[in-house]
Amino acid sequence: MSAISVTLPINPAEQQTIDIDITINGIKQKLHYCVEIVPWETCDDAPRVECLRQKIQTYEHDWELLNIGVATDNTVQLMFKQRSPLQADAQEHAEAA
């Protein structure tokens, strides 16, 4: 199994960070996630897909998009996972090329 699902209490009105300490086969890891709430009203007059594309592309380079939540009339949730230092360095080099 490569993924598990954990239900977390999320306040839909604010950005939240989630830090998880996990042990897999005796190896301890720390995982960091961020849920960002994007109010559609912040998109000005841009189409929603363009607004999301801009927010995702300009997000901090050491975070990768993990999930786009179900959009409501007012907001959409974006979940990002913090990259490991090696992943972040590789991403920086790919963007520079």
C-alpha positions as CSV (number, residue, x, y, z in Angstrom):
1,M,0.0,0.0,0.0
2,S,1.6,3.3,-1.0
3,A,-1.0,5.7,0.6
4,I,-3.2,5.9,3.6
5,S,-6.0,8.2,4.4
6,V,-6.3,10.0,7.8
7,T,-9.3,12.2,8.6
8,L,-8.2,15.5,10.2
9,P,-10.3,18.3,11.6
10,I,-9.8,21.1,9.1
11,N,-11.0,24.6,9.6
12,P,-12.2,25.7,6.1
13,A,-11.7,29.3,6.9
14,E,-7.9,29.3,7.3
15,Q,-4.6,27.9,6.1
16,Q,-3.4,25.0,8.2
17,T,-0.1,23.1,8.4
18,I,-0.1,19.4,9.3
19,D,3.1,17.8,10.7
20,I,3.2,14.0,11.0
21,D,5.8,11.8,12.6
22,I,5.6,8.3,11.1
23,T,7.6,5.1,11.4
24,I,7.7,2.7,8.4
25,N,9.6,-0.5,8.7
26,G,11.5,0.9,11.7
27,I,12.5,4.1,9.8
28,K,11.2,7.4,11.3
29,Q,10.1,10.1,9.0
30,K,8.6,13.6,9.4
31,L,6.0,14.6,6.8
32,H,4.8,18.2,6.4
33,Y,1.6,19.2,4.7
34,C,-0.1,22.5,4.1
35,V,-3.8,23.1,3.3
36,E,-4.4,26.5,1.7
37,I,-7.9,27.8,1.2
38,V,-8.2,29.8,-2.0
39,P,-11.2,32.2,-2.0
40,W,-12.5,32.7,-5.5
41,E,-12.9,36.4,-4.8
42,T,-9.1,36.7,-4.7
43,C,-8.9,35.7,-8.4
44,D,-10.1,39.1,-9.6
45,D,-11.7,38.5,-13.0
46,A,-9.4,35.7,-14.1
47,P,-10.9,32.3,-15.0
48,R,-10.7,30.0,-12.0
49,V,-8.4,27.5,-13.7
50,E,-5.9,30.3,-14.5
51,C,-6.2,31.6,-10.9
52,L,-5.4,28.1,-9.6
53,R,-2.5,27.6,-12.1
54,Q,-1.0,30.9,-11.0
55,K,-1.3,30.0,-7.2
56,I,0.2,26.6,-7.8
57,Q,3.1,27.8,-10.0
58,T,4.1,30.6,-7.6
59,Y,3.8,28.5,-4.4
60,E,7.1,28.0,-2.5
61,H,9.4,25.7,-4.5
62,D,10.1,23.3,-1.7
63,W,6.4,22.4,-1.6
64,E,4.6,20.2,-4.2
65,L,0.9,20.1,-5.0
66,L,-0.6,16.9,-3.6
67,N,-4.4,17.5,-4.1
68,I,-6.9,20.0,-5.3
69,G,-10.1,19.7,-3.2
70,V,-13.6,19.9,-4.4
71,A,-14.5,23.5,-5.3
72,T,-17.4,25.2,-3.7
73,D,-19.1,28.4,-4.8
74,N,-16.7,30.4,-2.6
75,T,-13.4,28.5,-2.2
76,V,-11.2,25.6,-3.2
77,Q,-8.6,23.8,-1.0
78,L,-5.1,23.1,-2.2
79,M,-3.0,20.6,-0.3
80,F,0.8,20.8,-0.6
81,K,3.4,18.4,0.7
82,Q,6.9,19.6,1.6
83,R,9.5,18.1,-0.6
84,S,12.5,16.4,1.0
85,P,15.7,18.6,0.6
86,L,16.9,16.3,-2.3
87,Q,13.6,16.7,-4.1
88,A,13.6,20.5,-3.7
89,D,17.2,20.8,-5.1
90,A,16.2,18.6,-8.1
91,Q,13.2,20.8,-8.7
92,E,15.3,24.0,-8.6
93,H,17.7,22.6,-11.1
94,A,14.9,21.5,-13.4
95,E,13.3,25.0,-13.3
96,A,16.7,26.6,-14.0
97,A,17.3,24.5,-17.1
